[in-house]
Amino acid sequence: MRQGMDSAKETVLVVGPGLGQVGGVATFIEILATSPVIAEKYRILRLDTTRSAQDLGLENRLSLTNVGYLIRQVFQFIGVCLREKPRLIHVQATSGLSFWKSALFILLGKMFGAGTVAHLHGGMFDQYYAACRPQTKKWIGRVFSSADMTVALSEKWRQFLLAEMGGDLSVEIVSNPVDRLFAEALDAGRSAVNAVKKDVLFLGSLGKRKGVFDIFQAAPAIFEEHPDARIVFAGAEESRGEKMRIDELCREKKLGEKTAFIGVVTGREKVDLFQSAMIYILPSYGENLPFSLLEAMALGLPVVTTPVGAIPEIVKDGQNGFLVEPGDVRALASSVNRLLDDESLRRSMSAANQTKIRTDFMPDDSMRQMDRVYSRALRVARANGSARFEGDAP
């Protein structure tokens, strides 16, 4: 019976990080692959494009290791296409060399006659694109134009793609949602609004891009006004050597007792971590639509972050958080101190953030958006005469 039910569904091959990985792209794929909304109509297959832990930081480097991974993944892709005959290839795209690997899978998908969806996640993609040569920009535009549908995470990124890649591009918005655990916590009324400890939480990749070193520069001003505060860091180093630099900063500024590093946190432990904190900070230099920010908002944390990527679309300065410019250490410290001082402000921002998530970023709503993208991509591919659709009724 199950086999018969699955045979009636469209098969989608999702290309991106595999099970057990951390990061925004992996989180989205996990939500997609476990969504009851998607499972009603689609059979999801996954091609893991990640590398082993010892190759941390090599993602955008041209190396023999990466060439080896790519060759293996291409053969895996071909094998899946031959065996399973997916009608749709859903490719996650970031920036740098990783973008060109995504482009290769889009091209291969077209060669196998499948419909294709290019899903832009990379928070630094606009900066990467701006630094490219004119000819490279043309090739990037051709990659997106070759896909039957392109997905952006927000209106800001949709407008960027239309402006830079051409107005005839088919771009739909699918917002990142919180996962089911955070949605359940929100529905159950869980909130950090009554947190007692003055824990200021950062969750993300430990490195320059996320503004981690700015947090250390702001820390003395925070602890001067709030000696009972603590900054908690959750996540893995973004590239080799970052944690060593962080440890040196801790020693230099004598912050050992005022900071905590708890590594990668997932599942219910992550929900509990957000609920135990008082403030969430994310002073990034580049983002798309960060999951960690949405998760913090779902648990009612007031946030201090930067106006990059899609963040200004969901955080309004002074209403549900504070926006500070990347690298503005003084403003970062001042905003954190203001929130630590003002319980009434924290409570109003907490309520606003939970309302925002409940209204716009629940998983089933996002997956219904994804369903519409899949349906449209399949229609476009069928209309274009892709080989996988030969013999379909018009």
C-alpha positions in Angstrom: 0.0 0.0 0.0 2.8 2.4 0.9 4.6 1.7 -2.3 1.4 2.5 -4.3 0.8 5.7 -2.4 4.4 6.8 -3.0 4.2 6.0 -6.7 1.4 8.5 -7.0 3.6 11.3 -5.7 6.1 13.4 -7.6 9.7 12.5 -6.8 11.9 15.4 -5.8 15.7 15.2 -5.4 16.9 17.8 -2.9 20.6 18.6 -3.2 22.3 20.1 -0.1 23.5 19.3 3.4 22.5 15.8 4.7 21.1 14.5 7.9 22.7 15.6 11.1 24.4 18.7 9.7 24.1 22.1 11.3 23.4 25.5 9.7 20.6 27.2 8.0 20.5 25.2 4.8 20.6 21.9 6.6 17.8 23.1 8.9 15.6 24.1 6.0 16.1 20.7 4.3 15.3 18.9 7.5 12.0 20.8 7.9 11.2 20.1 4.2 12.0 16.4 4.4 9.9 15.9 7.5 7.0 18.1 6.6 3.5 16.5 6.5 2.4 19.2 4.0 5.1 18.1 1.6 4.7 14.4 2.2 1.1 14.6 1.0 2.2 15.2 -2.6 6.0 14.5 -2.9 8.5 11.8 -2.3 11.7 13.6 -1.1 15.1 12.1 -1.9 18.3 13.7 -0.6 21.8 14.1 -2.0 24.3 15.0 0.7 26.8 17.6 -0.5 28.6 18.1 2.8 32.2 17.0 3.7 33.7 15.5 6.7 34.5 17.4 9.9 38.2 17.4 9.3 37.7 19.4 6.1 36.2 22.3 8.1 36.8 25.6 6.3 37.6 24.1 2.9 34.1 24.7 1.4 35.1 27.5 -0.9 38.6 26.5 -1.7 39.8 24.8 -4.9 41.6 21.7 -3.6 42.1 18.0 -4.4 39.9 17.2 -1.5 37.0 19.2 -2.8 37.5 17.9 -6.3 37.3 14.4 -4.9 34.1 15.2 -3.0 32.6 16.7 -6.2 33.3 13.7 -8.4 31.8 11.4 -5.8 28.7 13.5 -5.5 28.2 13.8 -9.2 28.3 10.1 -9.6 25.8 9.7 -6.7 23.6 12.3 -8.4 23.7 10.4 -11.7 23.0 7.2 -9.9 19.9 8.6 -8.2 18.6 10.1 -11.4 19.0 6.8 -13.3 17.4 4.7 -10.5 14.7 7.0 -9.2 14.0 9.2 -12.2 13.1 12.4 -10.1 10.8 14.8 -11.9 12.2 17.8 -10.0 15.7 18.7 -8.8 15.8 21.2 -5.9 19.3 22.7 -5.5 20.4 24.8 -2.6 22.7 27.6 -3.7 25.1 29.8 -1.6 28.1 31.7 -2.9 31.7 31.3 -3.9 32.9 28.0 -5.3 29.9 26.3 -3.7 27.6 28.3 -6.0 29.3 26.8 -9.0 28.8 23.3 -7.6 25.1 24.1 -7.3 25.2 25.3 -10.9 26.6 22.0 -12.0 23.7 20.1 -10.4 21.2 22.4 -12.0 22.8 21.7 -15.4 22.9 17.9 -14.7 19.2 18.0 -13.7 18.3 19.7 -17.0 20.3 17.1 -18.9 18.3 14.3 -17.2 15.1 16.1 -18.3 13.9 17.1 -14.8 12.4 20.3 -13.7 14.8 22.4 -11.6 14.5 24.8 -8.6 17.4 27.0 -7.6 17.1 28.0 -3.9 19.3 30.9 -2.8 20.4 30.7 0.8 23.8 32.4 0.9 23.9 35.4 3.2 27.0 36.8 1.5 25.8 36.2 -2.0 25.2 39.9 -2.8 28.7 40.7 -1.7 30.1 37.8 -3.7 28.1 38.9 -6.8 29.3 42.5 -6.5 32.9 41.4 -6.5 32.5 39.3 -9.6 33.7 40.3 -13.1 31.1 41.3 -15.7 31.4 38.0 -17.6 31.1 36.0 -14.4 27.9 37.9 -13.5 26.5 37.0 -16.9 27.2 33.3 -16.2 25.6 33.6 -12.8 22.5 35.1 -14.4 22.4 32.2 -16.9 22.5 29.7 -14.1 19.4 31.2 -12.4 17.6 31.7 -15.8 18.2 28.1 -16.6 16.2 26.9 -13.6 12.5 26.5 -14.0 11.9 28.4 -10.7 14.1 30.4 -8.3 13.4 30.7 -4.6 14.4 33.7 -2.5 13.9 33.9 1.3 12.5 37.4 1.4 11.3 40.3 -0.7 14.7 42.0 -0.4 16.5 39.0 -2.0 13.7 38.6 -4.6 14.2 42.2 -5.7 18.0 41.7 -5.7 17.7 38.7 -8.1 15.2 40.4 -10.4 17.4 43.6 -10.6 20.6 41.8 -11.1 19.6 38.6 -13.1 16.9 40.0 -15.3 13.2 40.9 -14.8 12.0 37.7 -16.6 13.4 35.5 -13.9 10.7 33.4 -12.1 11.3 34.1 -8.4 9.1 33.1 -5.6 9.5 33.8 -1.9 9.6 30.9 0.6 10.4 32.2 4.1 12.6 30.2 6.4 10.3 28.9 9.1 11.0 27.7 12.7 11.1 24.0 12.9 8.4 21.9 14.5 10.1 21.8 18.0 10.1 25.6 18.1 6.6 25.8 16.7 5.4 23.4 19.4 7.2 25.4 22.1 5.5 28.6 20.9 2.1 27.0 20.8 2.6 25.6 24.3 3.3 29.1 25.6 6.9 28.7 26.3 8.9 32.0 26.6 12.1 33.4 27.8 10.3 36.5 29.1 10.7 35.3 32.8 14.4 34.5 32.5 16.2 35.3 35.7 19.9 35.0 34.8 21.3 37.8 32.7 22.5 35.5 30.0 23.2 37.1 26.6 23.1 34.4 24.0 24.9 34.1 20.7 24.1 31.0 18.5 25.8 30.5 15.2 29.1 29.9 13.5 32.0 31.2 15.6 33.8 33.5 13.3 34.2 37.0 11.9 31.2 36.9 9.5 28.7 36.5 12.4 30.3 39.3 14.4 31.7 37.2 17.2 34.8 39.3 17.6 32.7 42.4 17.9 30.9 40.8 20.8 34.2 40.5 22.6 35.0 44.1 21.9 31.6 45.1 23.3 31.8 42.8 26.4 33.8 45.1 28.7 31.2 47.8 28.4 28.4 45.3 29.1 30.1 43.8 32.2 31.0 47.3 33.5 27.3 48.1 33.8 26.1 44.5 34.5 28.8 42.6 36.4 26.3 39.7 36.9 25.8 39.3 33.2 27.2 36.4 31.1 27.7 35.9 27.4 26.9 32.4 26.2 28.3 31.2 22.8 26.7 28.2 21.1 28.1 26.8 17.8 31.1 25.5 16.1 34.0 27.5 14.7 33.4 28.8 11.2 36.9 27.8 10.0 40.0 26.4 11.5 41.8 28.7 13.9 38.7 30.8 14.8 38.3 29.2 18.3 42.0 29.8 19.0 41.6 33.5 18.3 38.5 33.6 20.5 40.4 31.9 23.4 43.2 34.5 23.0 40.6 37.3 23.2 39.1 35.8 26.3 42.5 35.7 28.0 43.4 39.2 26.8 40.2 40.8 28.1 40.1 38.5 31.2 36.6 37.3 30.3 37.0 33.6 31.2 34.4 33.6 34.0 32.1 35.9 32.1 31.7 33.8 29.0 30.6 30.2 28.3 31.2 28.1 25.2 28.8 25.2 24.9 29.5 23.9 21.4 26.8 22.9 18.9 23.3 22.6 20.4 20.4 21.0 18.6 16.8 19.7 19.2 15.1 20.2 22.5 18.4 21.2 24.2 18.4 24.2 21.8 14.9 25.2 22.7 15.8 25.0 26.4 18.9 27.1 25.8 16.9 29.9 24.1 14.3 29.8 26.9 17.0 30.2 29.6 18.5 33.3 28.0 17.5 37.0 28.5 18.7 38.5 25.2 19.8 37.2 21.8 22.6 38.9 19.8 23.6 38.4 16.2 25.9 41.2 15.0 26.5 39.7 11.6 28.2 41.3 8.6 26.1 39.2 6.2 22.9 37.1 6.4 20.0 35.9 4.3 17.2 35.1 6.7 18.9 33.5 9.8 17.2 30.6 11.5 18.8 31.4 14.8 17.1 34.8 14.8 13.7 33.3 14.1 14.2 30.7 16.8 15.1 33.4 19.4 12.0 35.3 18.4 9.9 32.2 18.7 11.0 31.8 22.4 10.2 35.5 23.0 13.8 36.8 23.2 14.4 40.5 22.5 17.2 40.6 19.9 20.1 42.9 19.0 21.2 42.4 15.4 22.3 44.1 12.3 20.4 45.5 9.3 21.8 43.0 6.8 20.0 40.7 4.4 16.4 40.2 5.2 16.8 41.1 8.9 15.2 44.6 8.5 12.1 43.0 7.2 11.5 41.1 10.4 13.2 43.3 13.1 12.0 46.8 13.5 14.4 49.0 15.5 13.0 49.8 18.9 9.9 47.7 18.4 10.9 44.0 18.6 14.6 44.4 18.9 17.5 46.8 18.2 19.4 47.1 14.9 23.0 48.3 15.0 25.4 48.7 12.1 28.0 45.9 11.6 31.1 46.7 13.5 29.5 49.3 15.7 30.7 47.9 19.0 29.6 50.9 21.1 26.0 50.6 19.8 26.0 46.9 20.3 27.0 47.3 24.0 24.6 50.1 24.5 21.7 48.2 23.1 22.4 45.1 25.2 22.7 47.3 28.3 19.5 49.0 27.6 17.6 45.7 27.4 19.3 44.3 30.5 18.1 47.5 32.3 14.5 47.6 31.1 12.3 44.6 32.0 9.2 46.4 30.6 10.9 46.8 27.2 12.1 43.2 27.2 8.5 42.1 27.8 7.0 44.2 25.0 9.6 43.0 22.5 9.1 39.4 23.6 5.4 39.6 22.9 6.0 41.3 19.5 8.5 38.7 18.5 6.3 35.7 19.3 3.4 37.3 17.5 5.6 37.8 14.4 6.7 34.2 14.3 3.2 32.9 14.9 1.9 35.0 12.0 4.6 34.7 9.4 7.1 31.9 10.1 5.4 28.7 11.1 6.6 25.5 9.3 3.3 24.4 7.7 2.8 27.9 6.2 6.3 27.9 4.7 5.9 24.4 3.3 2.7 25.4 1.6 4.7 28.1 -0.1 7.2 25.4 -1.1 4.4 23.2 -2.5 3.3 26.1 -4.7 6.9 26.5 -6.0 7.1 22.8 -6.7 3.8 22.8 -8.5 4.7 25.8 -10.6 8.2 24.4 -11.5 6.6 21.1 -12.6 4.1 23.0 -14.8 7.0 25.1 -16.3 9.1 22.0 -17.0 6.2 20.2 -18.6 5.4 23.2 -20.8 9.0 23.4 -21.8 9.0 19.8 -22.9 11.5 18.4 -20.4 12.1 14.7 -21.1 10.8 13.5 -17.8 7.4 14.8 -18.8 7.1 13.2 -22.2 3.8 11.4 -22.5 2.1 13.5 -19.7 -1.4 14.7 -20.4 -1.4 18.4 -21.4 
